[in-house]
Amino acid sequence: MGFQLPLTNLQNVAPGNTATLKVPCGPNSPTYDQFKFFLSGGMLPAHILSIRGKVNGRLFMEEATGTVITARDSYRGISTAAGVVVIDLTEPKARNGAAEQLLASLPGHLCQDITFEIKIDATAPANGKIKAVAVYRPPSENPWVRKLMPTTISFSAAGTEAAPNIVYLPIGDAGGKLKRIWIRESTDNVVTGGQIRLANNVVHEFVTAEIENDQLRNGLVPQASLVVLDFMADGNFAGMLDTSQAPSAELRIYNSAACSLSIDYEYVDPIARL
């Protein structure tokens, strides 16, 4: 745990609005490990429709609802609270010490502008409030940042090993060192397994029930309607899947019925490549 300070430049908090949080940055600014949003006045995580983070005007993370953010922490075995939404850039259970635990923290001293846009549901209570708090530490030499980029896709039919449904993973400058692929299902348990291919070579093949068993063995907590391809389930960053050098990358999905999937790519990338 580092130091904590409230972030007071949070504007436009009201039902139906997009609140804007400006985070101090520039020379001698700290490295940020977490951004905590404490909700009160009847505000709930479900009233947070999305949180978008930008560095120097460029998007580096796009989170879904506060409920989804909480589910990510629950999967990682991190305690959650009903009135708190946390953007956690760290990996507290990484096995190789502080360097890896804090690998993807946000180096404020390398940024000219850090902004978070928080979209609030129109049904949120009029008296709802959000308090923003930063968990930080002194400036570091960390050149990396955690990115989270979403996409959605719909399949009109089931997918099988012989005839899978295919999602094309980001490659090149759009790719990076993938920590996890989060697959949010429209129907629980519809994704039964799949493959990942790089340059048409199979590098990962999974059955959903089997990878969830592995996650449980590593102290993780699988969540309903959430399939996680976790390349560091054992806490080791060495397992990350690097797609930045691959000529092609495919996620082949076996699904038992037609479905819609929301997919979030979580990876670490140099902050200079936003």
C-alpha positions in Angstrom: 0.0 0.0 0.0 1.4 3.4 -1.0 0.3 6.9 0.0 -3.3 8.1 -0.5 -4.8 11.5 -1.3 -8.2 12.7 -2.4 -8.4 13.9 -6.0 -10.5 17.1 -5.8 -10.7 18.0 -9.5 -13.8 15.8 -10.2 -16.4 17.8 -12.1 -20.0 17.3 -13.4 -21.1 14.5 -11.1 -24.9 14.3 -11.7 -27.4 11.7 -13.2 -27.0 11.3 -16.9 -23.7 13.3 -17.0 -20.2 12.3 -17.9 -18.1 13.4 -14.9 -14.5 14.4 -15.6 -11.6 13.7 -13.2 -8.2 15.5 -13.8 -5.3 13.8 -12.2 -2.1 15.7 -11.3 0.8 14.8 -13.6 4.0 16.2 -15.1 7.5 16.4 -13.8 8.0 15.0 -10.3 4.5 13.7 -10.2 3.9 10.3 -8.5 3.3 6.9 -9.9 -0.3 5.9 -9.5 -1.2 2.4 -8.4 -5.0 2.7 -7.9 -7.8 5.1 -8.4 -10.7 4.6 -5.9 -14.2 5.9 -6.3 -16.2 6.0 -3.1 -19.9 6.2 -3.8 -22.5 7.7 -1.4 -26.0 9.2 -1.4 -27.5 6.1 -2.8 -25.0 5.8 -5.7 -24.1 2.2 -6.6 -21.5 0.6 -8.8 -24.3 -0.2 -11.3 -24.9 3.5 -11.7 -21.4 3.8 -13.2 -21.9 2.9 -16.9 -18.3 3.3 -18.0 -15.0 4.7 -17.0 -12.6 5.8 -19.8 -9.0 6.8 -19.0 -6.9 9.0 -21.3 -3.2 10.0 -21.2 -2.3 13.0 -23.2 -5.7 12.9 -24.9 -5.3 9.3 -26.0 -7.4 6.4 -24.7 -5.5 3.8 -22.7 -8.4 2.1 -20.9 -12.1 1.8 -21.4 -13.9 0.0 -18.5 -17.5 -1.2 -18.5 -19.9 -0.7 -15.6 -18.9 -0.5 -12.0 -20.4 -3.9 -11.6 -18.0 -5.4 -14.2 -15.1 -3.6 -12.6 -16.1 -5.2 -9.2 -16.4 -8.6 -10.9 -12.8 -8.3 -12.1 -11.6 -7.8 -8.6 -13.8 -10.6 -7.3 -12.2 -12.9 -9.9 -8.7 -11.9 -8.7 -9.7 -12.8 -5.2 -9.6 -9.2 -4.0 -12.2 -8.1 -1.5 -14.8 -5.7 -2.7 -17.3 -3.3 -1.1 -20.8 -2.2 -2.3 -20.0 1.5 -2.3 -16.5 1.4 -3.8 -15.3 1.1 -7.4 -11.5 0.6 -7.8 -9.4 1.0 -10.9 -6.4 -1.2 -9.8 -3.4 -1.0 -12.1 -1.4 -3.4 -10.0 -1.0 -7.2 -9.6 -0.8 -7.7 -5.8 -0.5 -11.4 -6.2 2.3 -11.4 -8.7 4.9 -13.9 -7.5 8.2 -12.2 -8.3 8.0 -9.2 -6.0 7.3 -5.5 -6.2 8.8 -4.9 -9.7 6.1 -7.1 -11.2 3.3 -6.3 -8.8 3.6 -2.6 -9.9 4.7 -3.2 -13.5 1.7 -1.5 -15.1 1.1 1.3 -12.6 0.7 4.8 -14.3 3.8 6.9 -14.3 2.4 10.4 -13.8 5.8 12.1 -14.4 5.8 10.8 -18.0 2.4 12.2 -18.7 1.2 15.7 -19.6 -2.4 15.0 -19.0 -4.4 12.3 -17.2 -8.1 12.3 -17.4 -10.9 9.9 -16.4 -14.4 10.2 -17.9 -17.1 8.6 -15.7 -20.4 8.1 -17.4 -23.3 8.2 -14.8 -26.6 6.5 -15.4 -29.6 8.8 -15.7 -31.4 6.8 -13.1 -28.7 7.5 -10.5 -30.0 9.3 -7.4 -29.9 13.0 -7.5 -28.0 13.2 -4.2 -25.5 10.7 -5.3 -21.8 11.6 -4.8 -18.5 10.3 -5.9 -15.2 10.8 -4.0 -12.0 10.1 -5.9 -8.9 8.9 -4.1 -5.5 8.1 -5.6 -3.2 5.4 -4.2 0.3 6.5 -5.2 4.0 6.3 -4.5 7.1 8.4 -5.4 8.0 8.8 -9.1 9.4 5.5 -10.6 11.2 4.5 -13.7 8.3 2.3 -14.8 7.8 2.9 -18.6 4.8 0.6 -18.8 1.1 1.1 -18.5 -1.9 -1.2 -18.1 -4.2 -1.0 -21.1 -7.8 -2.3 -21.3 -9.5 -2.2 -24.7 -13.0 -3.6 -25.4 -14.7 -5.0 -28.4 -18.1 -6.7 -29.0 -19.0 -9.5 -31.4 -22.1 -11.5 -32.1 -22.3 -15.1 -33.5 -25.4 -16.2 -35.2 -24.7 -19.9 -34.7 -22.8 -22.3 -32.4 -19.1 -22.8 -32.9 -17.3 -26.1 -32.8 -13.7 -27.3 -33.1 -14.4 -28.2 -36.7 -16.2 -24.9 -37.4 -15.2 -22.4 -34.8 -16.3 -18.8 -34.5 -13.3 -16.5 -34.9 -12.2 -13.3 -33.2 -9.1 -11.6 -34.6 -6.9 -10.4 -31.8 -5.1 -7.0 -32.0 -1.5 -7.3 -33.4 1.4 -4.9 -34.2 1.1 -1.5 -32.6 -2.5 -2.4 -31.6 -1.3 -5.5 -29.8 0.9 -6.0 -26.8 1.7 -8.3 -23.9 -1.7 -9.7 -23.0 -2.3 -10.5 -19.4 -5.9 -11.6 -19.8 -8.7 -11.8 -22.3 -12.0 -11.2 -20.5 -15.0 -12.7 -22.3 -18.3 -11.5 -20.9 -21.2 -13.8 -22.1 -24.7 -12.8 -22.9 -25.7 -16.3 -21.8 -23.9 -18.0 -18.9 -21.8 -21.0 -19.9 -22.3 -20.5 -23.6 -18.5 -20.5 -24.3 -17.3 -24.1 -23.8 -13.7 -23.8 -25.0 -11.5 -22.6 -27.8 -8.0 -22.0 -29.2 -5.6 -19.2 -29.8 -3.5 -19.3 -32.9 -0.5 -17.1 -33.8 0.5 -17.2 -37.4 -1.9 -20.2 -37.7 0.0 -22.1 -35.0 -2.0 -23.3 -32.0 -0.4 -21.8 -28.9 -3.2 -22.2 -26.4 -6.2 -24.6 -26.4 -8.7 -24.5 -23.6 -11.9 -26.1 -22.2 -13.7 -23.5 -20.0 -14.3 -25.9 -17.1 -10.6 -27.0 -17.1 -9.2 -23.5 -17.0 -11.6 -22.5 -14.3 -10.3 -25.5 -12.2 -6.8 -24.2 -12.8 -7.8 -20.7 -11.7 -9.3 -22.1 -8.5 -6.1 -23.9 -7.8 -4.3 -20.5 -8.0 -6.6 -18.8 -5.6 -8.8 -17.1 -8.2 -12.6 -17.0 -8.2 -14.4 -17.7 -11.5 -17.4 -15.5 -12.0 -20.8 -16.2 -13.6 -21.0 -15.2 -17.3 -17.3 -14.4 -17.4 -14.7 -16.6 -19.1 -11.1 -15.4 -18.4 -8.2 -16.5 -20.5 -5.6 -15.7 -17.9 -2.0 -16.0 -19.0 -0.7 -15.2 -15.6 -3.2 -17.2 -13.4 -0.2 -18.4 -11.4 1.0 -14.8 -10.8 3.9 -15.1 -13.2 4.2 -12.3 -15.8 6.4 -14.6 -17.9 3.3 -16.3 -19.2 1.9 -13.2 -21.0 0.9 -13.6 -24.6 2.7 -11.1 -26.8 0.8 -10.4 -30.0 2.7 -7.3 -31.0 5.1 -9.3 -33.2 2.6 -11.8 -34.6 1.6 -11.5 -38.3 -1.9 -12.8 -37.3 -3.6 -13.8 -34.1 -6.9 -15.6 -33.8 -9.2 -16.5 -30.9 -11.2 -19.5 -32.0 -14.3 -19.9 -29.9 -16.5 -22.9 -29.3 -19.9 -21.8 -28.2 -23.0 -23.9 -27.6 -25.5 -21.5 -29.1 -25.8 -18.1 -30.9 -24.6 -15.4 -28.5 -23.2 -11.9 -28.1 -19.8 -11.5 -26.4 -18.1 -8.5 -24.9 -14.4 -9.0 -25.0 -11.8 -6.9 -23.0 -8.1 -7.2 -23.8 -6.0 -6.4 -20.8 -2.3 -6.0 -21.5 0.8 -4.0 -20.6 2.5 -1.8 -23.2 5.0 1.0 -23.2 3.4 4.3 -22.3 5.1 5.9 -25.3 2.9 3.7 -27.5 -0.5 5.0 -26.6 
